[in-house]
């Protein structure tokens, strides 16, 4: 990608992070850490990779995205809002009774959500079904599913991996948001995953390892995934939990709690300062 496009993606990712903080603060609950770590990937998916149309969310030939780690929906909702699926003001009603945006994705209530998810491991299984359906229908759409690293401790994840490889689902791409932390602490201490790449390889996947905050690497990974034939792909994206908000970064305590008023203001001010820097960098780029 060129410098301008990369700069624009960085600005959009920053806006996604601001909306994550806005939503979780107004909900007084939620999961900011894993939403922030995945913000760059959400941004790339919805503003570069996915063939989707916000004006026609149920378009039959659209690419599908399943957020298997459904508790990190504040990041998904933020990307969907900025993309134009619904007004950004809806973010402030996150988790409120009767609101569109609930604490886990609801495919019946939220435009742009392709699968209800939240029970870890089930989202990737649904994604496998979508990818197989595309194969059976000779449809051109691709299917993407994002997992948490802690979620990879679920047996159902590996059942889905066996299924995907058995059916040669080369139209399917898993993305592991590997931030190293889960609700109970470090992933390596709860139930270590390593060597995660070799495990996916042994299950028949093409494996791509990247930094999940580098748009050049993200782009290269998704381009490579589209070129793989005969087997599914997994992108293992190393990220920082709470990325973009200094006091949340790499802190397990921010897995599932909302900031108070002071913390909310501190986070938003920090992100807005970052946005000023990013916008200044964009302004210096010549066409």
Secondary structure by P-SEA (a helix, b strand, c coil): ccaaaaaaaaaaaaaaaaaaaaaaaaaccccaaaaaaaaaaaaaaaacccccccccccccccbbbbccccccaaaaaaaaaaacccccccccccccccccccccccccccccccbbbcccaaaaaaaaaaaaaaaaacccbbbbbbbcccccccaaaaaaaaaaaaaccccbbbbbbcccccccccccccccccaaaaaaaaacccccccccccaaaaaaaaaaaaacccbbbbbbbbbbcccccccccccccccbbbbcaaaaaaaaaaaaaaaaaaaaaaaaccc
